[in-house]
Amino acid sequence: MKVQINLKHVKKLVLAMVMVLATAALLAACSKPSEPTVSEKPAETAKQAAIKSTSTPTPDRRGAISVSIYDRGNIPAEEGTPEKNRWTEWLNENGPADVKFISVPRAESEKKLNLLLASGGAPDIMFEYSAPFKNQLYSQKQLMPLEDLIEQYSTDYKQLLEKYPALRKLGMKDDGKLYGLGYIAALDTNVVLYVRNDWLKELNLSVPQTTEELYNVIKAFTENDPDKNNQKDTYGINLSSNGGFLINAIFGYSEWGINNGEYVHQFNRAAASTAFKKRLYDDGLVDKDFLTDTNGEKAQQDFINGKLGMFAANGGAGAIGYKVFESFRQSNPNGEIIAIPLPKSEFGQFSPPLNPPIFITTVVNAAAKDPEAIIKYVDFLARESTGKTLKYGIEGTHHTVGENGCPAPVQPIFTEQLSWTADYRMLNSPVFEGDCARYISQLDMNNPLHVEFSEIIKAADAAYLSVERPIYYDIDQNSLPSLPQDLLLNYSNGLKAISDIWSKSIVGGSSYSIEKALSDVQSTWDKAGGLEVDEFYQNWYATSKENVVHTKDWYTK
């Protein structure tokens, strides 16, 4: 069924809403807020200067803009491509602007966007999760300030900012201007540690509570033939991708953290995390080729195929996590997955990455030619009805209303046509949906696999959504300041160099000890000008801590 045939009434409604939006924006534009003090203003484009000369939006005008979209390789071939599919067509047919979609590989999005910016072909709206990358673009004066534009042209997003002041707080930079746009959601799990509970039972093991117990479980999963096939063909855990990040989380290791009230470089935690990885590697308990599995796809397949006892599932309580779970159960009919808390290390007990309640996902290219069309499109994406359609599709075709009052997916059409649309919803606020926003609400309790997965979600909630086991990094990444331009090179070169040293130490055997690696890391960081970066962060936190959004605050909001 063609989507556009089902949406004739929706199109009329959207056109009417655009007219209402324009009238509201006209009234709002009569009063502009005072301009904040500027410490360093990005270069002003001719278009921005022209905007200041008028405060009147044009109600019937339809602009043309370009927008980035992640390419994850997860769209069925029959559905099209990230740039052209049923939902890009729907967005163009029902939205206020003609949109050209520009795909960027998810694993290399920063590289691709940098290339596009350098060539002058970057999209007007850039959707990107990486806070450091967005900070880099701000420091390079490649982002457009949005406060005045929102005041002039917005209705929906402006109301969101008024209702949730923290959204504006996270989107602002040190010049006092708003550059980042995002969404509001409930705190939820993201990365979940899946463990083969049937292997624990087979080997008479308990859920590991400490890092030493974790080592012993990994060793047993590798050496004691947990799948009983009389072959040594299993590993306990992976070090690639999320597996390595999860071990960092166990040791509370993020590059910088708050210690004794100061924001400092955590070399000691890096060394402890790397030492644990090195121990696993030296003892033959992990895949020796983990460094080549850059995106973790091999590890995921190893887990699905029954060759890996623990796996850090990204989106573990959502659609991605369910896909891994379902594939695993198809390959291992008698396999049993549980979600467990991260074991305790000498630094405490932590949780893996969570989905924060406020997230900045979007910035605007400073060279964009049509800011009015951009803001109107932002409003369209931020609207509750738009998000509901992109998430659940058309009622009666893609979903029905379930017994819990939430949209209930109609399979298989829902999975085929909607399971891959999350990247089109990076400005939609799940808070609009209440409990229906949670993935568990979409599960069919008459389906045994869904019931089983709901127990994994509940266990993950209990394990990670607890202030007693806080997330392993201390500051909301969107609260971090933009590094001055002269420190960006120190930062990027220094981090790349020390990351290479830690990797070398893991695979270097007895010839390259952790103590030697730590010494080399500190020396290399110093030579790269890293101490200036450390000093910048320390001074920033000392003077700005009252305005910082800490991750511990996520649990109490």
Secondary structure, 3 states (H helix, E strand, C coil): CCHHHHCHHHHHHHHHHHHHHHHHHHHHCCCCCCCCCCCCCCCCCHHHHHHHCCCCCCCCCCEEEEEEEEECCCCCHHHECCCCEHHHHHHHHHCCEEEEEEEEEHHHHHHHHHHHHHHCCCCCEEECCCHHHHHHHHHCCCECCCHHHHHHHCCHHHHHHHHCHHHHHHHECCCCCECCEEEECCCEECCEEEEEHHHHHHCCCCCCCEHHHHHHHHHHHHHCCCCCCCCCCCECCCCCCHHHHHHHHHCCCCCEEEECCEEEECHHHHHHHHHHHHHHHHCCCCCCCHHHCCCCHHHHHHHHCCCECEEEECCCCCHHHHHHHHHHHHHCCCCCEEECCCCEECCECCECCEECCEEEEEEEECCCCCHHHHHHHHHHHHCHHHHHHHHHCCECCCEEECCCCCEEECCCHHHHHHCCCHHHCCCCCHHHHHHHHCHHHHCCCCCHHHHHHHHHHHHHHHHHCCCCCCECCCECHHHCCCCCHHHHHHHHHHHHHHHHHHHHHHHCHHHCCHHHHHHHHHHHHHHCCHHHHHHHHHHHHHHHHHHCCEHHHHHHC
